[in-house]
Amino acid sequence: MRATVALLATAALALTGCAADTTEPGHDGGPTGTVTVFAAASLTESFTTLGRQFEADHPGSTVTFNFAGSSALANQIAQGAPADVFASAAPKNMATVTDAGHAAGTPTVFARNQLVIAVPEGNPQRVAGLADLTRPGLKVALCAAQVPCGAAATTALEAAGVRVTPVTLEQDVKGALAKVKLGEVDAALVYRTDARSADRDIDGIEFPESARAVNDYPIVVLADAPNPTAARAFVELVRSAPGRAVLTDAGFQPPSGS
């Protein structure tokens, strides 16, 4: 009997050793698989950087992004689009998701952003402030009113007592910026971060009324997240000191009170 038990014990140890050998090299025991992040278009550059960092920190994980206007993303989530995380450029669009019961927990504000006037490099039209956007013949692009950058533009223009008739209304801030890059308009109201990401193609003109239209950016894990473990880990990265460093480098401001 003792010989039989010894043989069974030896066999069990051998099987345990074989199982240990099948562990993926480099696997850290953390989140794996695909995490799908729906994020405001203005987060494209910074979140792409954070996505690469997440994949490096968690071997076996993949981050996929859907960047678009926050209102469009909120509607997609409300209609059942599969996603793990939602990062909005305004609380209003986040409320579309939370009010419908699609959020797991309470959203957290992780960054703030405000507007500048984007003009071609060198500012050929000599735009100095919002009042200049009313000049005859000056072509201006704005975001649509339902998009956070459009709502912020409306607030800023009202604060300045200025009425602007845009030649185009774009569905996200990248669309408005592209119109300036392509030379289709002379100026656009975009986020400071987007003007900065354009490098030398674009100059960002600061204006005082932008302080009246600062946007808070909330983030949340979604209730029906296919990969909730990875979703929580990604949100933690965004809120961490390294995550905030990436956002600050991109031109975002820290949340109020932090």
Backbone bond lengths (Angstrom), bond angles and torsions (degrees), N, CA, C in turn:
res aa  C-N    CA-C-N  psi(-1)  N-CA   C-N-CA  omega(-1)  CA-C   N-CA-C  phi
1 M - - - 1.471 - - 1.516 111.39 -
2 R 1.409 114.98 -43.76 1.447 117.49 -179.07 1.532 111.08 -62.33
3 A 1.324 116.13 -35.20 1.465 120.19 179.41 1.521 110.37 -65.39
4 T 1.363 116.54 -39.86 1.468 121.02 179.40 1.526 110.96 -63.47
5 V 1.345 116.56 -45.09 1.473 120.72 179.18 1.516 110.76 -61.45
6 A 1.334 115.73 -41.46 1.464 119.26 -179.83 1.515 111.05 -62.61
7 L 1.352 115.91 -41.00 1.458 119.18 179.21 1.527 111.59 -64.37
8 L 1.352 116.55 -40.74 1.458 120.33 178.95 1.524 110.97 -64.33
9 A 1.330 115.45 -41.60 1.466 119.02 179.13 1.512 111.15 -62.81
10 T 1.331 115.84 -41.76 1.473 119.75 179.16 1.511 110.97 -63.42
11 A 1.341 116.42 -40.64 1.463 121.01 179.23 1.519 110.74 -64.28
12 A 1.339 116.53 -41.02 1.471 120.42 179.86 1.514 110.85 -63.19
13 L 1.328 116.75 -42.34 1.467 120.17 178.46 1.518 110.70 -62.93
14 A 1.341 115.75 -39.74 1.466 119.58 179.70 1.511 110.98 -63.38
15 L 1.368 115.81 -41.84 1.461 119.31 179.10 1.521 111.21 -65.55
16 T 1.357 116.11 -39.38 1.471 119.89 178.27 1.509 110.39 -61.36
17 G 1.340 115.64 -41.92 1.456 118.81 179.17 1.505 111.64 -63.64
18 C 1.343 117.39 -40.13 1.468 120.21 178.05 1.514 110.90 -62.94
19 A 1.366 117.17 -41.55 1.463 120.62 179.95 1.510 110.77 -62.43
20 A 1.358 116.21 -40.89 1.467 118.96 -179.94 1.514 110.52 -63.78
21 D 1.305 116.99 -33.34 1.463 120.05 -178.50 1.521 112.26 -68.29
22 T 1.370 118.31 -20.27 1.462 120.14 -176.97 1.525 112.39 -85.68
23 T 1.346 119.20 -4.95 1.460 121.65 178.51 1.519 109.82 -62.59
24 E 1.304 117.37 135.81 1.461 121.20 -178.40 1.520 110.13 -62.87
25 P 1.340 118.28 132.50 1.456 120.79 177.98 1.529 110.42 -58.75
26 G 1.307 115.84 133.88 1.462 119.81 176.56 1.507 113.92 84.07
27 H 1.321 119.67 -6.03 1.466 121.10 -179.32 1.519 109.82 -66.73
28 D 1.328 118.04 126.72 1.457 121.91 -173.23 1.522 112.91 -97.70
29 G 1.317 117.60 6.47 1.452 119.54 -178.82 1.507 112.88 79.73
30 G 1.328 118.08 0.02 1.459 122.41 -179.56 1.510 111.61 -90.16
31 P 1.338 116.62 -163.49 1.466 120.95 -177.63 1.520 112.42 -63.65
32 T 1.322 115.71 142.55 1.461 121.85 175.89 1.518 108.58 -132.17
33 G 1.322 115.54 179.51 1.458 120.35 178.47 1.515 111.35 82.09
34 T 1.312 114.97 -170.97 1.465 121.71 -176.20 1.518 110.94 -93.30
35 V 1.308 116.00 133.20 1.461 122.03 171.61 1.521 107.28 -115.90
36 T 1.325 116.29 125.29 1.466 122.49 -176.41 1.523 109.71 -103.52
37 V 1.317 115.42 121.69 1.457 122.05 -175.32 1.523 109.70 -114.68
38 F 1.329 116.50 120.74 1.463 122.23 171.40 1.523 106.79 -93.86
39 A 1.331 116.73 119.80 1.467 119.67 -173.37 1.520 111.53 -139.78
40 A 1.336 114.96 147.08 1.462 121.62 178.42 1.525 110.63 -55.46
41 A 1.328 116.18 145.13 1.463 121.16 -175.99 1.518 112.31 -56.71
42 S 1.325 117.19 -32.30 1.467 120.34 -178.35 1.525 112.53 -68.78
43 L 1.326 117.95 -9.97 1.461 121.93 178.33 1.521 112.67 -94.41
44 T 1.307 117.61 3.98 1.464 121.54 -172.12 1.522 112.85 -52.06
45 E 1.313 117.36 -55.04 1.469 120.38 -174.29 1.529 111.76 -68.02
46 S 1.336 116.77 -48.11 1.463 119.65 -175.82 1.520 112.04 -68.75
47 F 1.338 117.74 -40.94 1.464 119.49 179.94 1.529 111.70 -71.80
48 T 1.314 117.91 -31.64 1.466 119.74 175.08 1.521 109.86 -61.85
49 T 1.321 116.40 -41.63 1.467 120.82 175.98 1.525 110.66 -62.37
50 L 1.328 116.97 -45.30 1.464 120.50 -179.96 1.529 111.59 -66.82
51 G 1.325 116.80 -32.39 1.460 119.84 176.88 1.522 111.45 -63.48
52 R 1.320 116.21 -42.47 1.468 119.66 177.36 1.531 110.54 -63.98
53 Q 1.335 116.52 -39.33 1.457 120.51 178.69 1.525 111.09 -64.48
54 F 1.329 116.26 -41.18 1.469 121.27 179.54 1.526 110.20 -61.26
55 E 1.313 116.86 -45.91 1.469 120.61 -179.61 1.525 111.23 -63.97
56 A 1.343 116.97 -35.74 1.467 120.37 178.08 1.525 110.90 -69.41
57 D 1.337 116.39 -36.69 1.468 120.85 -179.68 1.518 112.80 -74.41
58 H 1.341 116.23 -25.95 1.472 120.39 -174.95 1.529 109.88 -129.58
59 P 1.324 117.04 84.13 1.477 119.89 178.68 1.527 110.65 -55.07
60 G 1.320 115.25 136.92 1.456 120.27 -177.75 1.511 113.16 95.18
61 S 1.340 116.63 -1.87 1.471 120.30 178.81 1.527 110.12 -104.50
62 T 1.324 115.10 154.13 1.468 122.42 176.27 1.519 107.95 -138.10
63 V 1.335 116.03 132.60 1.463 120.96 177.34 1.521 108.79 -107.39
64 T 1.330 116.09 124.60 1.460 120.63 174.81 1.524 108.07 -115.56
65 F 1.332 115.59 143.82 1.453 120.81 -175.39 1.522 111.57 -120.36
66 N 1.328 113.92 148.13 1.455 122.59 167.68 1.523 105.82 -124.03
67 F 1.344 116.13 100.33 1.457 121.56 -179.63 1.524 109.31 -97.15
68 A 1.331 116.56 129.02 1.468 121.27 179.26 1.524 108.04 -167.08
69 G 1.316 116.16 -176.75 1.446 120.58 173.98 1.518 110.21 -62.73
70 S 1.334 116.89 141.27 1.472 120.34 -175.25 1.520 112.36 -60.27
71 S 1.327 117.50 -36.14 1.467 119.69 -179.52 1.519 110.93 -65.38
72 A 1.347 117.15 -40.25 1.464 120.61 178.44 1.521 110.77 -66.05
73 L 1.318 117.25 -41.02 1.464 120.66 179.83 1.525 111.15 -65.36
74 A 1.327 116.33 -43.27 1.465 120.01 179.07 1.525 110.77 -60.17
75 N 1.320 117.08 -40.59 1.465 120.88 178.85 1.529 111.05 -66.45
76 Q 1.330 116.92 -38.73 1.461 119.92 178.27 1.523 111.22 -62.95
77 I 1.335 115.83 -42.48 1.465 119.76 178.95 1.525 110.35 -64.89
78 A 1.335 116.29 -43.17 1.466 120.64 179.63 1.523 111.61 -61.70
79 Q 1.342 116.16 -27.64 1.462 120.54 -179.94 1.526 112.85 -90.13
80 G 1.337 116.30 5.04 1.457 119.64 173.76 1.508 116.74 99.85
81 A 1.322 118.85 11.19 1.460 120.59 178.50 1.532 109.23 -62.03
82 P 1.337 118.60 132.29 1.465 120.50 -178.27 1.520 111.85 -72.48
83 A 1.303 116.95 123.46 1.458 122.57 178.96 1.513 108.84 -154.84
84 D 1.325 115.80 157.13 1.460 121.79 -179.63 1.525 112.47 -102.50
85 V 1.335 116.66 -36.61 1.466 121.89 -174.12 1.518 109.13 -135.63
86 F 1.334 116.37 143.46 1.468 121.64 173.03 1.519 108.78 -125.27
87 A 1.328 115.97 125.84 1.461 122.83 174.90 1.522 107.77 -121.10
88 S 1.317 116.39 115.05 1.461 122.54 -174.13 1.524 110.72 -105.11
89 A 1.334 115.99 155.07 1.460 121.24 176.94 1.523 111.94 -90.03
90 A 1.336 117.19 5.92 1.464 120.49 178.36 1.518 109.84 -164.13
91 P 1.330 117.79 144.95 1.473 121.18 178.34 1.527 113.08 -60.69
92 K 1.328 117.76 -31.02 1.466 120.35 -177.94 1.517 111.36 -58.82
93 N 1.321 117.11 -44.59 1.457 120.34 -178.99 1.522 111.54 -73.55
94 M 1.325 116.56 -31.51 1.462 119.66 173.68 1.524 110.11 -63.65
95 A 1.335 117.02 -36.58 1.465 120.93 -179.53 1.526 111.56 -61.96
96 T 1.330 117.19 -30.85 1.464 120.46 176.21 1.526 110.40 -58.05
97 V 1.322 115.38 -37.37 1.468 121.62 -178.57 1.523 111.18 -79.93
98 T 1.331 116.87 -46.92 1.467 119.49 -176.66 1.527 111.73 -68.88
99 D 1.330 117.21 -39.59 1.467 119.94 -179.13 1.523 112.34 -64.07
100 A 1.339 115.82 -26.44 1.471 120.21 179.17 1.532 112.08 -89.00
101 G 1.336 116.73 2.95 1.459 120.48 177.15 1.508 115.31 79.65
102 H 1.343 116.95 21.94 1.466 119.64 -176.69 1.523 113.63 -95.29
103 A 1.329 118.45 2.30 1.466 121.30 -178.97 1.518 110.29 -103.91
104 A 1.328 115.73 141.32 1.465 121.39 174.37 1.528 107.08 -98.05
105 G 1.305 117.11 93.56 1.457 120.18 -177.63 1.511 112.07 97.88
106 T 1.325 114.88 -169.73 1.460 122.08 -175.87 1.528 110.83 -97.55
107 P 1.325 118.65 129.93 1.467 120.26 177.04 1.524 111.87 -60.23
108 T 1.324 115.73 149.72 1.455 122.56 179.33 1.520 109.27 -120.40
109 V 1.326 117.12 131.90 1.468 121.00 175.57 1.526 108.26 -75.88
110 F 1.325 116.38 124.96 1.466 120.76 -176.68 1.529 113.22 -114.15
111 A 1.336 118.20 -11.20 1.465 120.58 -178.49 1.524 109.21 -164.14
112 R 1.345 115.01 166.86 1.457 121.46 175.44 1.535 107.84 -133.73
113 N 1.325 115.68 158.53 1.461 120.22 -177.88 1.518 109.13 -149.64
114 Q 1.330 116.92 153.60 1.455 118.95 175.44 1.518 110.75 -143.52
115 L 1.319 115.18 169.22 1.448 121.59 -168.41 1.529 113.35 -86.85
116 V 1.332 114.21 154.12 1.460 122.96 165.71 1.526 106.71 -134.52
117 I 1.322 115.94 167.97 1.463 120.59 172.57 1.520 107.29 -93.16
118 A 1.316 116.83 115.27 1.462 121.03 178.54 1.520 109.43 -85.76
119 V 1.317 116.00 127.71 1.469 122.39 177.91 1.518 108.04 -133.47
120 P 1.330 117.70 160.22 1.468 119.18 176.27 1.530 110.81 -59.92
121 E 1.308 115.57 152.55 1.450 120.88 179.90 1.532 111.11 -50.71
122 G 1.313 115.04 132.17 1.459 120.21 -178.73 1.512 113.90 91.85
123 N 1.333 116.38 -10.41 1.471 121.65 177.53 1.528 112.18 50.21
124 P 1.338 116.55 62.63 1.475 119.88 -174.70 1.526 114.57 -60.03
125 Q 1.336 118.59 -28.16 1.460 120.93 -179.84 1.534 112.46 -89.65
126 R 1.329 116.20 2.01 1.466 121.80 177.73 1.538 111.78 54.58
127 V 1.297 115.14 49.35 1.459 120.95 177.07 1.527 108.52 -77.79
128 A 1.333 116.53 126.06 1.464 120.73 -177.83 1.520 113.15 -115.58
129 G 1.326 117.69 -19.50 1.456 120.47 -177.91 1.510 110.81 -167.18
130 L 1.325 115.92 -177.73 1.466 120.68 -176.39 1.519 112.47 -62.97
131 A 1.325 117.57 -34.35 1.467 119.80 -178.82 1.523 111.70 -60.84
132 D 1.321 116.97 -29.92 1.468 120.14 -179.92 1.523 112.17 -67.54
133 L 1.334 117.37 -20.31 1.465 120.27 -178.76 1.523 112.39 -72.42
134 T 1.325 116.97 -7.95 1.465 120.63 178.59 1.520 112.30 -93.88
135 R 1.321 118.11 -0.96 1.466 120.51 -178.46 1.523 111.75 -59.45
136 P 1.325 117.71 138.12 1.467 120.47 176.99 1.527 110.65 -58.40
137 G 1.307 115.65 133.69 1.458 120.62 177.04 1.515 114.63 87.46
138 L 1.340 117.88 -12.18 1.460 120.16 179.66 1.533 108.65 -81.16
139 K 1.314 116.80 123.67 1.465 121.78 -177.55 1.522 110.06 -93.39
140 V 1.343 115.03 127.06 1.468 121.21 -174.60 1.524 110.01 -124.52
141 A 1.334 115.88 140.11 1.470 122.13 172.62 1.522 108.97 -110.17
142 L 1.327 115.82 137.39 1.455 122.07 173.83 1.528 108.57 -128.00
143 C 1.324 115.62 161.36 1.463 119.89 170.29 1.528 108.69 -79.92
144 A 1.315 116.25 152.63 1.462 121.31 176.62 1.525 109.61 -61.28
145 A 1.325 116.09 153.25 1.463 121.43 -172.55 1.524 113.28 -61.65
146 Q 1.353 118.49 -31.08 1.462 120.29 -177.21 1.523 112.47 -78.23
147 V 1.329 116.87 -11.50 1.460 122.21 178.87 1.527 108.48 -88.18
148 P 1.345 119.34 141.01 1.466 119.91 -177.77 1.525 115.02 -51.66
149 C 1.342 118.10 -41.14 1.470 118.45 179.96 1.528 111.07 -67.66
150 G 1.333 117.08 -28.26 1.463 120.19 176.26 1.512 112.12 -73.22
151 A 1.341 116.24 -41.37 1.459 120.13 177.05 1.521 110.95 -63.55
152 A 1.335 116.60 -40.42 1.460 120.40 178.21 1.524 110.82 -65.21
153 A 1.329 116.93 -39.25 1.463 120.40 178.50 1.521 110.79 -62.79
154 T 1.331 116.88 -42.17 1.460 120.53 178.33 1.525 110.82 -59.66
155 T 1.330 116.41 -44.76 1.464 121.13 179.20 1.518 111.26 -61.37
156 A 1.335 116.75 -45.26 1.461 120.81 -178.40 1.528 111.60 -65.94
157 L 1.312 117.19 -42.70 1.463 120.87 -179.47 1.530 110.81 -65.57
158 E 1.329 116.21 -39.54 1.460 119.47 177.18 1.525 110.91 -64.97
159 A 1.331 116.76 -38.45 1.468 120.45 178.43 1.521 111.37 -63.95
160 A 1.341 116.05 -31.45 1.467 120.48 179.49 1.523 112.14 -87.50
161 G 1.336 117.56 -8.21 1.454 120.60 -176.72 1.514 112.45 67.98
162 V 1.333 115.45 34.00 1.468 121.19 -174.69 1.528 109.46 -116.96
163 R 1.329 116.57 138.06 1.464 121.73 174.84 1.521 108.80 -115.08
164 V 1.314 115.17 122.02 1.463 121.60 -177.82 1.521 108.97 -116.18
165 T 1.320 116.07 135.43 1.467 121.32 175.52 1.521 107.88 -105.01
166 P 1.340 117.35 100.75 1.468 119.38 -177.26 1.520 111.73 -73.60
167 V 1.314 115.31 154.50 1.467 119.72 175.42 1.531 110.34 -87.69
168 T 1.329 116.87 -12.81 1.460 121.10 178.10 1.518 109.70 -154.89
169 L 1.340 115.60 147.12 1.464 122.78 174.29 1.524 107.22 -119.23
170 E 1.316 116.28 117.27 1.460 121.53 -174.27 1.523 111.87 -97.59
171 Q 1.332 115.54 154.99 1.462 121.28 -175.99 1.529 113.64 -85.79
172 D 1.314 117.59 -8.57 1.466 120.98 170.89 1.518 108.70 -157.65
173 V 1.324 115.57 168.34 1.462 120.60 -172.76 1.525 111.79 -67.10
174 K 1.323 117.62 -30.81 1.465 119.73 178.49 1.525 111.28 -65.17
175 G 1.336 116.02 -33.60 1.461 119.41 177.28 1.514 111.43 -65.58
176 A 1.342 116.97 -41.83 1.468 120.45 178.47 1.519 110.84 -64.81
177 L 1.325 116.40 -42.31 1.465 119.98 179.44 1.525 111.35 -64.49
178 A 1.332 116.43 -38.39 1.469 120.42 -179.46 1.521 111.71 -61.29
179 K 1.334 117.14 -33.82 1.463 120.20 179.48 1.523 111.15 -62.92
180 V 1.332 116.39 -35.54 1.473 119.65 177.07 1.524 109.63 -71.94
181 K 1.323 117.02 -44.67 1.466 120.77 -179.07 1.519 111.92 -59.05
182 L 1.342 115.41 -37.59 1.468 120.09 -177.82 1.524 113.02 -82.06
183 G 1.332 116.72 -5.52 1.455 120.33 -179.17 1.508 114.25 78.32
184 E 1.334 116.52 15.10 1.467 119.96 -179.35 1.524 112.29 -81.50
185 V 1.331 116.60 -20.55 1.465 121.09 175.12 1.519 108.52 -136.03
186 D 1.338 115.35 163.91 1.466 120.47 179.64 1.517 112.71 -90.25
187 A 1.320 116.59 -20.88 1.462 120.47 -177.28 1.520 109.80 -162.23
188 A 1.322 115.21 158.93 1.471 121.36 176.13 1.520 108.02 -151.75
189 L 1.331 115.33 150.89 1.462 120.11 173.08 1.523 107.81 -93.04
190 V 1.335 115.48 115.18 1.463 121.75 -178.22 1.525 108.08 -135.29
191 Y 1.319 115.63 172.73 1.455 118.97 176.82 1.525 111.06 -73.36
192 R 1.295 114.69 151.88 1.463 121.44 177.05 1.535 110.57 -55.34
193 T 1.334 116.68 -40.48 1.458 120.91 -178.43 1.522 112.41 -63.69
194 D 1.328 116.41 -36.37 1.469 119.34 -179.40 1.525 111.53 -71.77
195 A 1.322 116.52 -39.01 1.466 119.19 176.16 1.519 110.12 -62.82
196 R 1.330 116.26 -39.43 1.464 119.76 179.96 1.523 110.78 -66.45
197 S 1.326 117.52 -38.55 1.463 120.41 -177.35 1.519 112.25 -67.88
198 A 1.330 117.33 -18.14 1.470 120.95 -178.88 1.521 112.59 -78.21
199 D 1.330 117.21 -3.92 1.465 122.95 178.69 1.524 110.87 57.44
200 R 1.327 116.65 -123.52 1.466 119.72 -171.45 1.525 114.06 -86.85
201 D 1.317 116.74 -6.80 1.467 118.72 -177.79 1.524 112.31 -72.99
202 I 1.321 116.59 -26.06 1.464 122.00 -169.10 1.530 110.33 -131.71
203 D 1.327 115.72 140.44 1.458 121.63 168.36 1.529 107.87 -105.71
204 G 1.312 116.28 139.49 1.457 121.16 177.51 1.520 110.15 -105.78
205 I 1.323 116.82 117.18 1.458 122.16 -178.43 1.528 108.80 -94.75
206 E 1.322 116.19 116.29 1.462 120.75 178.46 1.535 109.58 -74.26
207 F 1.337 116.35 149.13 1.460 120.66 175.91 1.526 108.61 -145.43
208 P 1.313 118.79 144.50 1.468 121.42 -170.12 1.523 114.32 -63.63
209 E 1.317 117.41 -31.64 1.470 119.48 -176.54 1.528 112.98 -67.37
210 S 1.336 117.28 -13.68 1.468 119.38 179.08 1.525 111.26 -64.26
211 A 1.330 117.39 -24.18 1.462 120.79 178.42 1.526 111.94 -67.13
212 R 1.331 116.53 -17.28 1.464 121.17 178.35 1.531 111.43 -88.10
213 A 1.309 116.70 -3.74 1.474 120.04 -174.25 1.528 110.88 -135.84
214 V 1.327 116.12 48.38 1.460 120.70 178.97 1.525 109.41 -80.59
215 N 1.322 116.77 132.77 1.460 121.53 -178.93 1.521 111.37 -99.47
216 D 1.342 116.41 130.09 1.457 122.38 171.00 1.524 109.05 -86.86
217 Y 1.334 116.34 139.29 1.465 122.92 -179.84 1.535 109.98 -109.41
218 P 1.333 118.26 106.46 1.469 120.63 176.33 1.533 112.17 -93.86
219 I 1.338 115.03 154.65 1.466 121.01 178.21 1.523 108.88 -136.08
220 V 1.333 116.79 148.87 1.465 120.11 -178.89 1.528 109.76 -155.28
221 V 1.331 115.00 149.84 1.465 121.31 168.45 1.523 107.46 -79.48
222 L 1.319 117.07 137.99 1.459 120.74 -176.43 1.528 111.61 -86.39
223 A 1.311 115.23 148.09 1.466 121.65 -173.93 1.523 112.46 -61.52
224 D 1.328 117.84 -36.86 1.461 121.48 -178.59 1.524 111.78 -101.87
225 A 1.324 116.36 29.64 1.464 120.43 -178.04 1.528 111.00 -57.75
226 P 1.335 118.00 125.22 1.469 119.86 176.63 1.527 112.98 -64.14
227 N 1.339 116.97 -26.48 1.463 121.15 -178.18 1.531 109.09 -132.49
228 P 1.338 117.73 72.49 1.467 120.02 -173.64 1.523 114.17 -63.73
229 T 1.339 117.66 -31.87 1.463 119.85 179.60 1.522 110.79 -63.78
230 A 1.331 116.33 -47.85 1.463 120.22 178.16 1.524 110.83 -67.73
231 A 1.323 116.60 -34.36 1.464 120.25 179.03 1.526 110.69 -61.18
232 R 1.327 116.04 -47.16 1.467 119.49 179.25 1.523 111.12 -63.05
233 A 1.314 116.52 -38.98 1.467 120.17 179.74 1.529 111.36 -66.10
234 F 1.336 117.20 -37.17 1.462 118.99 178.85 1.527 110.72 -67.34
235 V 1.332 117.10 -42.64 1.465 120.54 177.96 1.532 110.10 -61.06
236 E 1.326 116.44 -40.02 1.463 120.08 177.63 1.523 111.30 -61.29
237 L 1.329 117.14 -39.79 1.462 120.68 177.92 1.523 110.72 -63.15
238 V 1.323 116.85 -45.35 1.465 120.50 -179.78 1.531 110.68 -58.81
239 R 1.322 117.18 -38.50 1.462 121.84 -176.08 1.524 113.37 -86.41
240 S 1.331 117.05 -8.71 1.459 121.11 -176.78 1.526 111.34 -75.32
241 A 1.335 115.87 169.97 1.461 120.24 176.93 1.534 112.11 -59.79
242 P 1.343 119.37 -44.76 1.471 118.55 176.07 1.530 112.50 -62.10
243 G 1.337 116.66 -37.73 1.466 119.90 178.26 1.508 111.47 -64.12
244 R 1.320 116.72 -44.03 1.469 120.06 179.08 1.520 111.54 -65.10
245 A 1.340 116.69 -32.85 1.464 119.71 177.94 1.523 110.93 -63.05
246 V 1.336 116.30 -41.82 1.469 120.32 178.03 1.527 110.10 -63.12
247 L 1.327 116.67 -43.79 1.459 121.00 -179.02 1.533 111.24 -66.01
248 T 1.319 116.98 -40.46 1.465 120.67 179.20 1.519 110.56 -64.80
249 D 1.333 116.65 -41.69 1.466 120.44 178.16 1.529 111.15 -60.58
250 A 1.344 116.14 -30.44 1.462 120.56 -179.56 1.528 111.99 -80.13
251 G 1.341 117.23 -9.92 1.465 120.74 179.03 1.509 114.41 106.98
252 F 1.340 118.18 1.49 1.462 120.02 176.86 1.527 109.95 -73.75
253 Q 1.320 115.28 153.78 1.451 121.71 175.15 1.526 108.27 -98.62
254 P 1.342 118.33 153.49 1.461 120.25 176.84 1.523 110.57 -70.26
255 P 1.328 117.61 159.71 1.468 120.09 177.68 1.513 111.63 -58.77
256 S 1.292 116.59 152.91 1.463 121.07 178.27 1.515 110.68 -59.96
257 G 1.335 116.49 131.97 1.445 120.93 177.32 1.518 114.38 89.20
258 S 1.341 117.31 -3.86 1.468 118.43 -179.08 1.511 110.36 -94.77
